[in-house]
Amino acid sequence: MIRTTLTQRLALLGASGALAVGGALLPSSALAAPAPQVAAVQMAPDHQAHPVGNKTTTKTETRIVKRTLNDGRVKVTKTKTVTKTTKDHHGKVVKKTVTKTESVRILPAPDDD
């Protein structure tokens, strides 16, 4: 263990006291100084940020076709196409899904009596 002498302790106490007094004097002298001239600052307009994340659009198209068969029955074909397109914030297509559903119904011949 290192022992400090009385003169070392007094020197350390004097140095720390001088720093404390100097630190206390700085703010009071700063208040006495005239306020510096500040130039006007022009703020830039807010940046219109790109939307974050992806944007998905859905387009649905339905087509119905009716056709009369030779025996008088009616064949109804319904085609439904669903297109989902996902784009990133730059407009680039990330994912495109096309789902096509077709249903066929045959109805009895209409009574034209």
Backbone bond lengths (Angstrom), bond angles and torsions (degrees), N, CA, C in turn:
res aa  C-N    CA-C-N  psi(-1)  N-CA   C-N-CA  omega(-1)  CA-C   N-CA-C  phi
1 M - - - 1.427 - - 1.531 108.04 -
2 I 1.327 115.55 137.81 1.453 120.74 -177.18 1.524 108.65 -93.19
3 R 1.352 115.29 131.23 1.460 120.54 178.73 1.526 108.47 -98.64
4 T 1.333 115.21 138.30 1.458 119.45 176.75 1.520 108.85 -102.10
5 T 1.287 114.96 142.67 1.463 119.34 179.58 1.515 109.68 -83.52
6 L 1.312 115.28 168.68 1.460 120.99 -179.12 1.521 110.75 -63.85
7 T 1.291 118.39 -37.85 1.473 120.78 179.98 1.523 111.25 -68.27
8 Q 1.323 117.02 -35.54 1.469 119.37 177.30 1.530 110.29 -66.75
9 R 1.336 116.38 -41.60 1.464 120.00 179.47 1.520 110.96 -64.70
10 L 1.327 118.04 -41.71 1.455 121.09 179.07 1.533 111.63 -66.81
11 A 1.319 116.24 -38.44 1.467 119.72 177.91 1.528 110.82 -64.65
12 L 1.325 117.02 -40.81 1.468 121.62 178.51 1.523 110.68 -66.43
13 L 1.330 117.48 -40.54 1.454 121.43 178.22 1.528 110.87 -65.67
14 G 1.319 117.48 -40.09 1.461 121.26 178.84 1.518 111.93 -66.58
15 A 1.329 117.07 -39.56 1.461 120.95 -179.87 1.527 110.73 -67.22
16 S 1.333 116.97 -44.90 1.464 119.32 179.71 1.520 111.36 -66.45
17 G 1.353 117.03 -34.94 1.464 120.48 176.63 1.515 111.34 -65.91
18 A 1.328 116.78 -40.22 1.466 120.66 179.26 1.530 110.51 -64.77
19 L 1.316 116.65 -40.27 1.474 119.84 177.62 1.528 111.05 -64.23
20 A 1.334 116.45 -40.33 1.461 120.37 -179.80 1.524 110.76 -66.00
21 V 1.321 117.68 -42.85 1.460 120.93 179.75 1.522 110.21 -67.54
22 G 1.315 117.25 -41.49 1.466 120.78 178.13 1.518 111.89 -63.12
23 G 1.334 116.26 -38.70 1.463 120.27 177.78 1.510 111.77 -66.75
24 A 1.330 116.58 -33.27 1.461 120.26 179.39 1.518 110.79 -75.02
25 L 1.318 118.43 -31.47 1.454 121.59 -179.24 1.528 112.42 -75.58
26 L 1.305 118.18 -31.18 1.465 120.65 -177.67 1.529 112.97 -59.07
27 P 1.344 121.21 -49.71 1.457 119.62 -179.85 1.525 112.92 -63.77
28 S 1.347 117.85 -36.26 1.464 118.64 -178.79 1.514 110.74 -69.92
29 S 1.331 118.55 -35.60 1.462 120.26 177.79 1.533 110.44 -73.54
30 A 1.286 116.91 -28.56 1.466 119.49 178.41 1.519 110.23 -69.40
31 L 1.322 117.95 -31.35 1.451 120.62 179.04 1.524 110.96 -72.36
32 A 1.329 116.48 -28.01 1.454 119.48 -178.34 1.523 111.91 -78.35
33 A 1.304 118.16 -20.08 1.461 121.31 -177.99 1.522 109.37 -74.84
34 P 1.344 117.69 148.97 1.470 119.40 177.84 1.532 110.51 -66.22
35 A 1.316 114.17 150.42 1.461 119.17 -178.73 1.520 109.65 -69.04
36 P 1.321 117.94 133.56 1.462 120.23 -179.97 1.527 110.74 -69.44
37 Q 1.335 115.80 148.76 1.458 120.68 177.66 1.528 108.80 -76.55
38 V 1.311 116.26 128.70 1.460 121.16 -178.71 1.517 107.80 -110.19
39 A 1.307 116.20 127.22 1.462 120.30 177.81 1.522 109.33 -71.15
40 A 1.319 115.46 150.49 1.464 120.13 179.67 1.526 109.03 -65.77
41 V 1.296 115.28 139.19 1.461 120.77 -178.84 1.508 107.96 -109.53
42 Q 1.319 115.78 127.57 1.462 119.88 178.84 1.518 108.26 -97.44
43 M 1.315 115.58 126.33 1.460 120.37 -179.19 1.518 109.51 -84.96
44 A 1.306 115.65 137.67 1.463 120.64 176.38 1.527 108.07 -75.61
45 P 1.334 117.77 146.57 1.468 119.03 178.13 1.518 110.54 -64.54
46 D 1.324 114.61 153.64 1.460 119.33 179.67 1.515 109.78 -59.67
47 H 1.309 114.88 139.37 1.462 120.53 179.31 1.524 109.19 -78.40
48 Q 1.307 115.67 130.02 1.459 119.95 176.60 1.523 107.51 -78.05
49 A 1.295 115.73 99.13 1.460 120.49 -175.65 1.522 110.36 -72.46
50 H 1.308 114.10 150.32 1.454 119.29 175.21 1.519 109.00 -68.07
51 P 1.332 116.89 147.60 1.459 117.60 176.98 1.525 110.00 -62.73
52 V 1.288 114.54 141.97 1.452 119.96 -179.03 1.513 108.50 -90.69
53 G 1.308 116.17 138.21 1.449 120.47 177.10 1.511 112.18 94.46
54 N 1.303 114.72 -176.75 1.448 121.77 -176.66 1.524 110.47 -98.86
55 K 1.337 115.17 157.22 1.458 121.18 178.69 1.525 107.46 -120.77
56 T 1.326 116.11 128.63 1.455 121.31 -178.33 1.517 109.44 -112.67
57 T 1.328 115.78 130.41 1.457 121.00 175.43 1.521 108.40 -117.71
58 T 1.327 115.67 147.08 1.465 121.66 -179.05 1.516 108.98 -124.76
59 K 1.328 115.49 132.57 1.461 121.09 177.92 1.527 107.27 -125.06
60 T 1.332 115.90 126.54 1.454 121.18 -179.77 1.519 109.22 -116.23
61 E 1.325 115.51 132.21 1.467 120.88 179.10 1.525 108.05 -131.14
62 T 1.339 115.69 126.89 1.459 121.14 -179.26 1.524 108.93 -118.29
63 R 1.341 115.64 133.21 1.462 121.15 -179.81 1.524 108.58 -129.50
64 I 1.328 116.10 127.81 1.465 120.87 -179.80 1.523 108.30 -118.85
65 V 1.342 115.21 127.95 1.467 121.11 179.59 1.526 107.66 -122.29
66 K 1.350 116.04 126.23 1.473 121.46 177.13 1.518 108.15 -110.61
67 R 1.324 115.43 131.09 1.467 120.22 -179.21 1.519 108.82 -136.44
68 T 1.324 115.77 133.33 1.466 120.56 179.27 1.523 108.51 -88.78
69 L 1.330 115.02 127.87 1.460 120.63 179.76 1.534 109.87 -83.54
70 N 1.348 117.38 170.89 1.481 122.77 -178.14 1.523 112.53 -61.29
71 D 1.330 118.22 -33.87 1.465 121.06 -177.40 1.529 112.31 -87.00
72 G 1.338 119.39 5.48 1.459 122.40 175.39 1.517 114.35 98.84
73 R 1.309 117.47 -12.89 1.464 119.37 178.05 1.529 110.11 -72.45
74 V 1.326 115.41 160.73 1.464 120.69 -178.72 1.537 108.79 -113.71
75 K 1.313 113.73 127.56 1.472 119.48 177.88 1.534 107.49 -100.50
76 V 1.349 115.46 120.70 1.456 121.62 -179.73 1.533 107.47 -110.65
77 T 1.335 115.25 119.91 1.465 121.06 178.50 1.525 107.98 -112.70
78 K 1.321 115.50 121.39 1.452 121.20 -179.62 1.534 108.13 -113.78
79 T 1.333 116.18 120.31 1.462 121.85 -179.82 1.524 108.47 -115.16
80 K 1.314 115.45 123.67 1.465 121.01 179.94 1.530 107.76 -118.40
81 T 1.333 115.64 123.00 1.460 121.79 179.85 1.525 108.75 -115.74
82 V 1.326 116.53 122.31 1.461 122.29 178.30 1.525 107.51 -115.58
83 T 1.337 115.46 121.46 1.458 121.08 179.55 1.520 108.55 -114.08
84 K 1.339 116.78 121.04 1.463 122.14 177.01 1.524 107.26 -112.17
85 T 1.332 115.22 123.73 1.452 121.08 -179.73 1.522 108.56 -120.25
86 T 1.321 116.33 127.14 1.462 121.93 178.00 1.521 107.91 -111.90
87 K 1.353 115.20 125.18 1.463 121.27 179.40 1.513 109.36 -119.53
88 D 1.350 115.95 148.21 1.458 119.54 175.45 1.523 109.26 -83.23
89 H 1.328 117.70 -177.65 1.465 120.88 -174.40 1.523 112.81 -70.10
90 H 1.334 118.49 -10.45 1.464 121.52 175.71 1.525 111.75 -91.68
91 G 1.331 117.36 -7.49 1.458 121.21 -179.32 1.517 113.39 93.89
92 K 1.310 117.94 4.12 1.459 121.98 -179.80 1.524 109.17 -82.49
93 V 1.348 116.08 134.64 1.458 120.86 -179.06 1.526 108.80 -71.13
94 V 1.334 115.07 123.02 1.453 121.24 179.77 1.520 110.29 -96.54
95 K 1.338 116.11 -40.07 1.455 120.44 -176.01 1.514 108.76 -149.53
96 K 1.341 115.84 138.33 1.457 120.42 177.14 1.521 107.58 -136.51
97 T 1.337 115.22 126.36 1.456 121.41 -178.93 1.518 108.91 -124.12
98 V 1.341 115.97 127.53 1.461 121.22 177.14 1.524 107.17 -117.91
99 T 1.348 115.30 121.44 1.463 121.07 178.62 1.517 107.62 -115.71
100 K 1.326 115.28 124.27 1.460 120.08 -178.48 1.521 107.93 -117.59
101 T 1.343 115.72 123.67 1.459 121.55 179.50 1.524 108.28 -119.89
102 E 1.324 115.21 128.98 1.467 119.14 -179.53 1.522 108.03 -124.83
103 S 1.333 115.16 130.13 1.466 119.70 176.17 1.526 108.47 -125.49
104 V 1.331 115.36 138.02 1.465 121.81 -178.18 1.522 107.88 -120.30
105 R 1.331 115.36 128.28 1.465 121.27 175.66 1.518 108.27 -126.44
106 I 1.290 115.68 139.37 1.466 120.51 175.84 1.525 106.82 -114.05
107 L 1.337 113.92 116.67 1.450 121.23 -178.30 1.518 109.88 -94.81
108 P 1.324 117.57 150.61 1.473 119.42 178.51 1.532 110.54 -66.14
109 A 1.295 114.20 160.30 1.459 120.18 -179.51 1.521 110.05 -61.71
110 P 1.342 117.15 137.41 1.474 118.40 179.84 1.521 110.56 -71.34
111 D 1.328 116.30 148.17 1.468 121.91 177.88 1.506 107.80 -87.30
112 D 1.354 116.75 110.29 1.465 121.89 -179.49 1.524 111.75 -104.00
113 D 1.292 119.13 31.43 1.461 121.24 -177.70 1.482 112.86 -64.45
